Amino acid sequence: MSPDPDAAPGSTSTSTDSAESADADPAARPDAAVTLLSDVDLPLSLGVLRRGTGDPTYQVTADGAIWRGCLTPHGPGTVRVRRIGPLVEIAAWGEGAAWLVEQGPAMIGAYDELGDFPQLAARHPLLREALRTHPGLRLIRTNLVMHSLIPAILEQRVTTGEAYRAWRQLVRRHGIPAPGPAPLGLMAPPPARLWTLIPSWEWHRAGVDGKRAAAVVRAARLADALERTVHMPHPEAAKRLQVVPGIGVWTAAETMQRAHGCADALSVGDYHLSKQIGFAMTGERNADDARMLELLAPFQPHRHRAARLLLLTGPGRARRAPRLAPADHRWH
């Protein structure tokens, strides 16, 4: 299926015939494929989907291709994204192949529109420079809510390493092997029903406390309704996600940045973000959330975009807050 070339400025479809983009090995021929002309920086834009280097649902092969295992509305699928000169090829296998190719341009950020952001960014020299040095950054939209929501829940109130380990262990144990010629170990996440059936001792072994496990289970029971939020206006979608106990402003924002492509979804409540943004913009070392919101207010509706670009400048080097200590929930 070919996207409308006019829907994505600077990105046009040049091929939709999977045979034309097939690998030399007929067994590796994709079930669906599309090739786009796009200047998107694939590692930078898609990297936010990777939950650590051991993420079973995201792998980068030696040729630079990015592989993802996904659970689509039509079943499991594997998608490979790779650059071929000025072109980006999106190829997919499995029951969800056609859906993944249809959503592929949005997933790589081809439909992301900067709008008036360059004019807004010109107000701050650091943002202006970040935009100049990272012209290929695009905000992605996967349209897969649970694939972003569950890892975000696992990241609540724990270190990044703990959360990545939990996601890795649970997906390897309960996920679905990615179809097609996927790299070894690539998995699609478990279906919603399987998340609700994980016994308590497996949550503990993965280092997930009862509150986060319960939040995942509640979200999984409402998976169909939560997936439909991708069709809602962003403010309404954020409210709908937060109706689920255990999903707050931070978790909703982290989900909407990836699944909904929301350029304004700011991760309020993050352990380090406000200090990083404060230091990057003013040199302040102890900015809180209120101060961060004040500093980023002029960049609405692009506050998340502005934060991403500011973080690319390296303000984290100035962080002086104590690191969050890991907690071991495995034997509670």
PAVEX-712015 format. One record per residue (C-alpha): x, y, z; residue number from 1. Coordinates in pm, 1 decimal. Example, Ala and Ser with C-alpha at 12.3 -4.5 7.8 and 13.67 -1.06 7.14 Angstrom:
<sites>
<<1230.0,-450.0,780.0>,1>
<<1367.0,-106.0,714.0>,2>
</sites>
This chain:
<sites>
<<0.0,0.0,0.0>,1>
<<140.4,336.0,-96.5>,2>
<<100.7,648.3,117.9>,3>
<<-15.9,971.3,-38.8>,4>
<<304.7,1145.2,-154.8>,5>
<<152.9,1481.6,-67.6>,6>
<<92.0,1375.7,293.9>,7>
<<459.3,1380.5,390.0>,8>
<<660.1,1683.3,278.1>,9>
<<993.9,1570.8,138.6>,10>
<<888.7,1206.1,132.0>,11>
<<742.7,1036.6,-175.2>,12>
<<667.8,678.9,-259.0>,13>
<<883.6,529.2,-530.7>,14>
<<794.9,161.6,-508.3>,15>
<<529.5,-58.0,-349.4>,16>
<<606.5,-386.3,-520.4>,17>
<<755.9,-621.7,-262.0>,18>
<<925.9,-819.9,-535.8>,19>
<<1125.5,-513.3,-637.1>,20>
<<1263.0,-474.2,-282.9>,21>
<<1312.4,-842.7,-217.1>,22>
<<1644.7,-979.2,-102.1>,23>
<<1839.6,-1210.7,-329.2>,24>
<<1718.1,-1506.9,-124.5>,25>
<<1357.2,-1578.5,-228.7>,26>
<<1285.2,-1708.5,122.0>,27>
<<1361.7,-1361.1,254.6>,28>
<<1121.3,-1185.6,17.1>,29>
<<899.6,-954.2,223.3>,30>
<<524.9,-998.4,233.8>,31>
<<488.6,-622.1,182.5>,32>
<<727.5,-336.3,118.9>,33>
<<744.0,30.7,30.3>,34>
<<1032.8,260.7,-58.8>,35>
<<1028.1,630.3,27.8>,36>
<<1241.5,926.5,-60.0>,37>
<<1319.3,1073.2,281.7>,38>
<<1602.5,1250.8,463.1>,39>
<<1499.2,1118.3,806.3>,40>
<<1783.0,1015.1,1038.9>,41>
<<1668.5,658.4,1109.2>,42>
<<1887.8,569.6,1411.6>,43>
<<1818.8,903.1,1580.0>,44>
<<1444.9,907.3,1513.7>,45>
<<1369.1,539.3,1575.8>,46>
<<1613.7,498.4,1863.9>,47>
<<1351.8,608.7,2118.3>,48>
<<1172.1,278.0,2053.1>,49>
<<1466.9,73.2,2177.8>,50>
<<1448.6,-25.8,2543.7>,51>
<<1817.6,-96.0,2596.5>,52>
<<2066.5,-280.7,2377.4>,53>
<<1906.2,-612.5,2472.2>,54>
<<1551.2,-515.8,2375.1>,55>
<<1404.6,-833.0,2217.6>,56>
<<1169.9,-625.3,2000.6>,57>
<<1438.5,-401.6,1843.8>,58>
<<1764.3,-500.6,1678.4>,59>
<<2015.0,-327.9,1453.5>,60>
<<2210.2,-555.2,1220.0>,61>
<<2562.0,-505.3,1087.9>,62>
<<2434.2,-345.3,767.0>,63>
<<2260.6,-72.1,969.5>,64>
<<1908.8,-207.9,913.6>,65>
<<1666.4,-159.5,1201.5>,66>
<<1441.6,-458.7,1276.7>,67>
<<1134.7,-450.5,1500.5>,68>
<<906.6,-726.2,1620.6>,69>
<<552.1,-591.7,1656.4>,70>
<<208.7,-712.1,1753.4>,71>
<<-28.0,-541.0,1510.6>,72>
<<-409.9,-541.8,1502.2>,73>
<<-378.6,-823.2,1245.6>,74>
<<-125.3,-1035.0,1430.7>,75>
<<251.1,-1050.9,1478.2>,76>
<<479.3,-895.0,1222.9>,77>
<<842.4,-812.1,1157.5>,78>
<<942.9,-481.7,1001.4>,79>
<<1285.0,-392.0,864.0>,80>
<<1380.0,-32.0,795.3>,81>
<<1697.8,46.6,606.6>,82>
<<1846.6,329.3,406.6>,83>
<<1947.7,275.4,44.5>,84>
<<2111.8,599.8,-61.1>,85>
<<1848.4,874.7,-51.1>,86>
<<1572.8,615.2,-13.7>,87>
<<1428.3,440.8,290.4>,88>
<<1298.0,89.3,239.0>,89>
<<1033.3,-46.0,475.7>,90>
<<978.8,-421.9,440.8>,91>
<<762.9,-647.2,654.4>,92>
<<676.3,-1011.7,711.1>,93>
<<399.7,-1202.8,887.0>,94>
<<30.7,-1152.5,950.2>,95>
<<87.0,-786.3,1031.6>,96>
<<306.1,-713.1,729.6>,97>
<<57.5,-508.4,526.9>,98>
<<-40.3,-304.8,834.4>,99>
<<323.8,-237.7,923.9>,100>
<<405.2,-115.8,573.3>,101>
<<95.0,103.2,569.1>,102>
<<200.1,257.5,901.9>,103>
<<569.3,252.9,810.6>,104>
<<606.7,613.3,691.9>,105>
<<450.6,740.9,1014.8>,106>
<<670.4,504.0,1216.3>,107>
<<989.7,655.8,1073.4>,108>
<<858.7,1011.8,1111.5>,109>
<<800.7,1081.6,742.2>,110>
<<472.9,1257.8,824.4>,111>
<<617.8,1467.6,1105.9>,112>
<<570.6,1836.0,1033.6>,113>
<<789.6,2102.9,1191.4>,114>
<<530.1,2373.4,1132.3>,115>
<<640.3,2697.1,1296.1>,116>
<<900.5,2526.5,1516.0>,117>
<<1205.4,2663.2,1327.3>,118>
<<1080.0,3014.6,1398.1>,119>
<<1019.4,2928.3,1762.3>,120>
<<1360.5,2757.9,1793.2>,121>
<<1530.9,3069.0,1657.9>,122>
<<1447.9,3238.5,1988.9>,123>
<<1706.7,3026.3,2172.0>,124>
<<2061.6,2982.5,2036.6>,125>
<<2099.6,2627.7,2172.0>,126>
<<1776.8,2510.3,2008.6>,127>
<<1862.6,2686.8,1685.7>,128>
<<2199.5,2509.4,1677.7>,129>
<<2049.6,2171.9,1771.5>,130>
<<1798.4,2200.1,1488.8>,131>
<<2078.4,2288.6,1247.3>,132>
<<2302.3,1998.5,1352.8>,133>
<<2023.0,1737.2,1366.1>,134>
<<1810.6,1814.0,1058.5>,135>
<<1709.4,1449.8,1017.7>,136>
<<1541.3,1416.1,1357.2>,137>
<<1174.3,1331.1,1317.9>,138>
<<911.2,1247.4,1577.4>,139>
<<781.9,898.9,1508.6>,140>
<<429.1,758.9,1538.5>,141>
<<395.1,380.4,1569.0>,142>
<<17.2,366.0,1628.9>,143>
<<89.7,74.9,1868.3>,144>
<<-9.6,195.4,2213.4>,145>
<<56.7,-110.9,2427.3>,146>
<<404.5,-159.3,2280.0>,147>
<<499.0,180.6,2423.8>,148>
<<271.4,190.7,2727.6>,149>
<<386.7,-128.7,2899.4>,150>
<<760.3,-42.3,2890.2>,151>
<<672.5,305.3,3019.7>,152>
<<485.1,152.5,3314.4>,153>
<<784.1,-70.9,3386.1>,154>
<<1006.0,240.6,3394.6>,155>
<<806.1,407.7,3671.9>,156>
<<1010.0,491.5,3985.5>,157>
<<1301.9,260.5,3902.1>,158>
<<1635.4,291.1,3728.0>,159>
<<1650.6,256.8,3352.5>,160>
<<1856.7,-59.9,3384.8>,161>
<<1596.8,-225.0,3606.8>,162>
<<1316.5,-138.2,3368.2>,163>
<<1505.7,-260.3,3062.3>,164>
<<1587.3,-588.1,3234.8>,165>
<<1222.0,-642.4,3328.8>,166>
<<1101.9,-571.4,2974.1>,167>
<<1369.4,-799.7,2830.7>,168>
<<1289.8,-1090.4,3060.6>,169>
<<912.2,-1068.7,3028.3>,170>
<<911.2,-1036.9,2649.2>,171>
<<1158.6,-1322.8,2607.0>,172>
<<947.9,-1540.4,2832.9>,173>
<<602.6,-1455.6,2698.9>,174>
<<651.7,-1287.4,2360.8>,175>
<<602.6,-1422.2,2009.2>,176>
<<899.4,-1508.9,1783.9>,177>
<<913.5,-1252.3,1506.0>,178>
<<809.3,-1398.7,1167.4>,179>
<<1015.4,-1395.7,851.1>,180>
<<1396.2,-1378.6,819.3>,181>
<<1427.3,-1187.9,1145.1>,182>
<<1755.4,-1167.1,1336.6>,183>
<<1802.0,-1436.0,1597.2>,184>
<<1607.3,-1357.5,1914.7>,185>
<<1379.5,-1089.6,1769.6>,186>
<<1038.1,-1106.4,1938.2>,187>
<<698.6,-941.1,1917.5>,188>
<<548.0,-841.9,2254.1>,189>
<<293.6,-1070.6,2418.3>,190>
<<-75.9,-1024.0,2336.1>,191>
<<-273.0,-829.5,2594.6>,192>
<<-435.5,-1142.3,2735.0>,193>
<<-96.9,-1300.6,2812.1>,194>
<<10.8,-996.1,3014.4>,195>
<<-290.6,-1054.1,3240.2>,196>
<<-192.7,-1418.0,3294.8>,197>
<<166.8,-1367.9,3410.0>,198>
<<188.1,-1513.5,3762.4>,199>
<<304.1,-1298.6,4051.7>,200>
<<632.3,-1483.5,4099.0>,201>
<<737.1,-1409.4,3740.5>,202>
<<680.9,-1037.2,3795.4>,203>
<<898.7,-1062.4,4105.9>,204>
<<1172.6,-1252.3,3924.4>,205>
<<1175.0,-979.6,3662.2>,206>
<<1215.5,-719.6,3936.7>,207>
<<867.9,-567.6,3896.6>,208>
<<688.3,-463.7,4215.7>,209>
<<317.9,-521.8,4270.9>,210>
<<206.9,-169.0,4182.0>,211>
<<367.2,-169.8,3838.9>,212>
<<254.1,-526.4,3768.7>,213>
<<-102.4,-434.9,3860.9>,214>
<<-89.9,-128.0,3636.7>,215>
<<25.8,-339.1,3340.9>,216>
<<-253.1,-589.7,3400.7>,217>
<<-517.9,-315.7,3425.3>,218>
<<-390.9,-158.2,3103.2>,219>
<<-383.9,-496.5,2926.1>,220>
<<-748.1,-558.6,3018.3>,221>
<<-835.2,-229.3,2848.9>,222>
<<-595.4,-277.4,2557.2>,223>
<<-852.2,-243.8,2278.4>,224>
<<-984.5,85.1,2416.0>,225>
<<-634.8,220.8,2476.4>,226>
<<-522.7,130.9,2124.6>,227>
<<-811.4,338.9,1990.7>,228>
<<-665.4,652.1,2150.5>,229>
<<-437.4,690.3,1846.8>,230>
<<-745.3,816.4,1662.1>,231>
<<-825.9,1082.5,1923.9>,232>
<<-703.0,1440.8,1952.8>,233>
<<-391.9,1438.8,2167.5>,234>
<<-539.0,1610.5,2477.1>,235>
<<-830.0,1366.5,2480.1>,236>
<<-599.2,1069.1,2428.7>,237>
<<-382.9,1176.7,2723.9>,238>
<<-689.6,1198.5,2948.3>,239>
<<-814.5,858.0,2834.0>,240>
<<-482.1,692.1,2909.6>,241>
<<-475.7,845.5,3257.1>,242>
<<-815.6,703.5,3342.7>,243>
<<-635.8,372.9,3408.6>,244>
<<-508.1,359.7,3767.9>,245>
<<-128.9,355.3,3764.7>,246>
<<-97.7,562.9,3447.2>,247>
<<-13.1,924.7,3524.3>,248>
<<108.2,1227.8,3334.0>,249>
<<462.7,1096.0,3286.6>,250>
<<358.2,750.4,3162.3>,251>
<<96.6,894.2,2927.2>,252>
<<350.0,1138.3,2782.4>,253>
<<614.9,870.2,2729.1>,254>
<<354.1,660.4,2547.7>,255>
<<217.9,942.9,2334.5>,256>
<<564.1,1053.0,2224.5>,257>
<<608.7,715.7,2054.5>,258>
<<265.9,575.5,1972.5>,259>
<<75.2,897.7,1895.2>,260>
<<353.5,1113.7,1753.7>,261>
<<266.9,1395.4,1993.7>,262>
<<519.0,1678.9,1960.2>,263>
<<395.7,1846.8,2279.4>,264>
<<389.4,1546.2,2516.1>,265>
<<637.7,1656.2,2781.6>,266>
<<755.4,1399.6,3038.2>,267>
<<659.7,1594.6,3349.9>,268>
<<767.5,1407.8,3661.0>,269>
<<1085.7,1265.5,3512.1>,270>
<<1365.9,1218.3,3765.7>,271>
<<1625.3,1416.2,3567.2>,272>
<<1454.8,1592.9,3276.6>,273>
<<1366.9,1922.7,3444.4>,274>
<<1724.8,1967.4,3568.1>,275>
<<1865.9,1885.3,3225.9>,276>
<<1633.7,2128.3,3050.5>,277>
<<1696.4,2399.1,3308.7>,278>
<<2072.2,2366.7,3274.7>,279>
<<2059.9,2358.7,2894.4>,280>
<<1845.8,2669.5,2865.1>,281>
<<1964.7,2888.6,3152.3>,282>
<<2256.1,2720.4,3330.4>,283>
<<2036.6,2646.1,3633.6>,284>
<<2124.2,2319.6,3805.4>,285>
<<1815.3,2254.0,4014.3>,286>
<<1517.3,2344.4,3797.7>,287>
<<1195.9,2164.5,3893.6>,288>
<<898.9,2066.6,3676.9>,289>
<<729.9,2402.8,3721.6>,290>
<<1043.6,2580.1,3601.2>,291>
<<1077.5,2341.5,3304.9>,292>
<<717.6,2409.9,3203.0>,293>
<<783.1,2781.9,3226.8>,294>
<<1096.3,2760.2,3012.2>,295>
<<932.6,2544.1,2744.3>,296>
<<597.5,2725.6,2735.1>,297>
<<702.3,2947.8,2439.9>,298>
<<757.6,2634.7,2229.0>,299>
<<406.0,2492.9,2246.6>,300>
<<286.8,2281.5,2068.2>,301>
<<641.4,2146.4,2026.7>,302>
<<761.6,2111.1,2386.3>,303>
<<861.6,1746.7,2347.3>,304>
<<1041.7,1824.8,2022.2>,305>
<<1226.8,2109.1,2193.4>,306>
<<1322.4,1884.3,2486.3>,307>
<<1456.9,1613.8,2253.5>,308>
<<1673.7,1863.1,2070.2>,309>
<<1800.1,2018.6,2393.0>,310>
<<1899.4,1676.1,2527.4>,311>
<<2098.4,1611.9,2210.0>,312>
<<2322.4,1902.9,2304.4>,313>
<<2455.0,1708.0,2604.2>,314>
<<2311.4,1890.8,2908.0>,315>
<<2307.4,1562.3,3098.2>,316>
<<2679.2,1602.7,3159.4>,317>
<<2595.4,1875.4,3408.8>,318>
<<2359.3,1660.9,3613.1>,319>
<<2439.0,1679.0,3984.2>,320>
<<2130.9,1511.1,4130.8>,321>
<<2194.1,1176.3,4300.3>,322>
<<2120.8,876.0,4084.5>,323>
<<1814.2,673.1,4169.2>,324>
<<1932.2,362.6,4354.3>,325>
<<1820.2,27.1,4213.2>,326>
<<1566.8,-163.9,4421.1>,327>
<<1546.7,-542.6,4416.9>,328>
<<1182.9,-656.1,4404.6>,329>
<<1255.7,-1011.4,4301.8>,330>
<<1223.6,-1165.2,4645.2>,331>
<<959.5,-940.3,4808.5>,332>
</sites>
